[in-house]
Amino acid sequence: YADIIKSGSIQAFSDGVNITIRWSTENEANVVAFEILRSTSYSGGFVPVATVDPKGPSFYEFVDKSAFRRTTTVYYYRIKVKLTNGESYFPALNEPPVSVNHSVSGVRRTWGSIKAMFR
């Protein structure tokens, strides 16, 4: 399975509002979905934040808009690959989770909280 997500291609960036996760794939045979998991701990507590459908070997980008709720946090991300046979796995288990330092201004955080109340 190691050739589905290119080794070392998973990256995460913060623009102060949202966090963008990017990765590249080489072979998507039997892939049903990519599940993005996030944690505030390096060693565990990962929870799903999104599922991305495969579109054929290419470059992927997911914007995590739910990260605005805190001022300064380090987030850790992993991508789980789900397969047609019901199995799933983490292609980068031998690699550490991708980390990003996310700082949100107080104004943005307050506005984000107000917007969230009306969703």
C-alpha positions as CSV (number, residue, x, y, z in Angstrom):
1,Y,0.0,0.0,0.0
2,A,3.0,2.3,0.4
3,D,2.6,3.8,-3.1
4,I,-0.8,5.3,-2.6
5,I,0.3,8.5,-0.8
6,K,3.7,9.6,-1.8
7,S,6.1,9.4,1.2
8,G,6.8,12.7,2.7
9,S,4.2,14.5,0.7
10,I,1.7,15.2,3.5
11,Q,2.1,18.9,4.6
12,A,0.0,21.3,6.7
13,F,0.0,25.1,6.7
14,S,-1.8,27.8,8.8
15,D,-2.7,31.1,7.3
16,G,-4.0,32.4,10.7
17,V,-7.6,31.5,9.8
18,N,-7.7,28.0,8.4
19,I,-5.3,25.1,8.1
20,T,-4.6,23.6,4.7
21,I,-3.5,20.0,4.4
22,R,-1.9,18.8,1.2
23,W,-0.7,15.5,-0.1
24,S,0.0,13.7,-3.4
25,T,-0.9,10.2,-4.5
26,E,0.7,7.9,-7.0
27,N,-1.7,4.9,-7.2
28,E,-5.4,5.0,-6.1
29,A,-6.4,1.5,-7.1
30,N,-9.0,0.2,-4.5
31,V,-9.1,3.5,-2.6
32,V,-12.6,4.5,-1.4
33,A,-11.7,7.6,0.6
34,F,-9.0,9.5,2.4
35,E,-10.0,10.4,6.0
36,I,-8.3,13.4,7.6
37,L,-7.7,13.0,11.3
38,R,-6.7,15.8,13.7
39,S,-5.3,15.9,17.3
40,T,-3.8,18.4,19.7
41,S,-1.6,15.6,20.9
42,Y,1.4,14.1,19.1
43,S,0.8,10.7,20.5
44,G,-2.9,10.1,20.1
45,G,-6.5,11.3,20.4
46,F,-6.9,11.7,16.6
47,V,-10.5,12.3,15.5
48,P,-11.9,12.5,12.0
49,V,-12.5,16.0,10.7
50,A,-13.2,15.2,7.0
51,T,-13.4,12.5,4.3
52,V,-12.1,13.3,0.8
53,D,-13.1,11.2,-2.2
54,P,-10.3,9.9,-4.5
55,K,-10.1,11.5,-7.9
56,G,-7.3,9.5,-9.5
57,P,-3.5,10.0,-8.8
58,S,-3.1,13.6,-8.2
59,F,-2.5,16.5,-5.8
60,Y,-5.0,17.0,-3.0
61,E,-5.8,19.9,-0.8
62,F,-8.2,20.1,2.2
63,V,-8.9,23.2,4.1
64,D,-9.7,22.6,7.8
65,K,-12.1,25.5,8.6
66,S,-12.9,24.1,12.1
67,A,-9.5,24.9,13.5
68,F,-10.4,28.6,14.1
69,R,-11.9,28.0,17.6
70,R,-8.6,28.4,19.5
71,T,-6.0,31.1,19.7
72,T,-2.7,29.3,19.6
73,T,-2.6,25.5,19.2
74,V,-0.3,23.0,17.6
75,Y,-2.5,20.6,15.6
76,Y,-1.3,17.2,14.4
77,Y,-2.8,15.5,11.3
78,R,-2.8,12.0,9.9
79,I,-4.5,10.7,6.7
80,K,-6.2,7.3,6.8
81,V,-6.6,5.5,3.5
82,K,-9.9,3.5,3.3
83,L,-9.9,0.6,0.8
84,T,-12.7,-1.2,-1.2
85,N,-12.1,-4.4,0.8
86,G,-13.1,-2.6,4.0
87,E,-9.6,-2.3,5.3
88,S,-8.0,1.0,6.2
89,Y,-4.5,2.0,7.0
90,F,-2.2,5.0,7.7
91,P,0.4,5.1,4.8
92,A,2.8,7.1,6.9
93,L,2.8,5.1,10.2
94,N,6.6,5.1,10.2
95,E,6.5,8.9,9.7
96,P,5.4,11.3,12.5
97,P,2.1,13.0,12.2
98,V,2.2,16.3,10.3
99,S,2.2,19.2,12.8
100,V,1.2,22.9,12.3
101,N,1.4,25.8,14.7
102,H,-1.9,27.6,14.3
103,S,-2.3,31.2,15.7
104,V,-5.7,32.9,15.4
105,S,-6.2,36.6,16.3
106,G,-8.8,37.3,19.0
107,V,-11.0,39.2,16.5
108,R,-11.0,36.3,14.1
109,R,-11.8,33.8,16.8
110,T,-14.7,35.9,18.1
111,W,-16.1,36.4,14.6
112,G,-15.7,32.6,13.9
113,S,-17.6,31.8,17.2
114,I,-20.4,34.2,16.2
115,K,-20.7,32.6,12.7
116,A,-20.7,29.1,14.2
117,M,-23.7,29.9,16.3
118,F,-25.7,30.5,13.2
119,R,-24.7,27.3,11.3
